[in-house]
């Protein structure tokens, strides 16, 4: 139980009693425990996956796309016609978490080196058309989009990939603040 007491006073400020309220926290504690177990399970799967995956916050990118959509009648057409702009928008998607397979793919020693960066800005090589295609599909309300593209690893290697971006439906759209966005190769 969570219990609170409040001193009750009359109009002259004299103590006249105590108000007590209590709430049963059993269900809340069960829900918190279930969420914690689910988060641990997700983290274990995410970090032990044998393929590159990372979570990004795309909320700034979404705001820019919404502003363009308010000015142009065909956002998809605009993105396809302006792939460099799509690439610039995608450069705003910051990595919040990554697994070691992603670090290995991009030639960095530790996954922590990817956090706070951006895959497109840091490793892009001729990805503007792929970014335009992915952003167009996501802007149309799809939860998942993918395209074949190339990335450049830290050591200069060119890596051919299928980039898949998945937006989860829960929480604030395209934001990692209350939801997660996973990209994988």
Buried (B, 14 or more C-beta within 10 A) or exposed (E): EEEEEEEEEEEEEEEEEEEEEEEEEEEEEEEEEEEEEEEEEEEEEBBEBEEBBBBBBBBBBBEBBEEBBEEEEEBBEBBBEBBEBBBBBBBBBBBBBBBBBBBEBBBBEEBEBBBEBBBBBBBBEEBBBBBBBBBBBBBEEEEEBBBEBBBBBEEEEEBEBEBBBBBBEEBEBBBBEEBBBBBBB
